[in-house]
Amino acid sequence: MSKKLRLGVLASGNGSNLQAIIDRCREGELPAEVVLVLSNKSQAGALTRARKAGIATLVIDHRDHPERAAFDQAMVAALRNAEVDLVVLAGFMRILTPVFLEAFPQRIMNIHPALLPAFPGIKAQRKALEYGVKIAGCTVHFVDPGVDSGPIIIQAAVPVLDDDDETTLSRRILEQEHRIYPEAIQLYAEGRLHIEGRHVRISPPQKPPLLALLNPPTV
């Protein structure tokens, strides 16, 4: 049996994407295992989810480290001690410094609730509604020094409905996040992702169905 990919998950909140990853691993569909869930908040729901699944957890409070680089170095040490292969950000509300990025080059993934490069940063769903877009979605990408600016791995689109508010749109996007994040990790685990500049190539290449999502539908 081939070695499973060892995942270290950073989370600051409820951890629903973490749960989706845990579930896929348990079902045997994802050749990976979450070996450590690390949070900067002791009350993060993600920690509870991890403990229920028997996964090691660790809290490193960023307030105990006045220097951002020192906080990141503490996280790096913990992840290296857990022999993590891939770092997965799941609602981690901190911008990583070069100290962290250089420790795991091209080995950090994030998911963002927008079709990047549109609406980076916080409150992406609200920004999409305020802008009046007809199609929103989510993006899994590798992390670089910018804010939600790294090479894109997978995206999923959802229609924005006339009666949507931030809650309903966020819920629809989150359903797709739970689908595509494990898929991106699986592609990485299978050695099928190759970064070429801003492009992430998948080998062997897959031909998507020639479909278009129109919203509102044309007559």
Buried (B, 14 or more C-beta within 10 A) or exposed (E): EEEBBBBBBBBBBBBBBBBBBBBBBEEEEBBBBBBBBBBBBEEBBBBBBBEEBEBBBBBBEBEEBEEBEEBBBBBBEBBEEBEBBBBBBBBBBBEBBEBBBEBBEBBBBBBBBBBBEBBBEEBBBBBBBEEEBEBBBBBBBBBBEEEBBBBBBBBBBBBBEEEBEBEBBBEBBBEBBBBBBBBBBBBBBEEBBEEEEEEBEBEEEEEEEEEEEEBEEEE
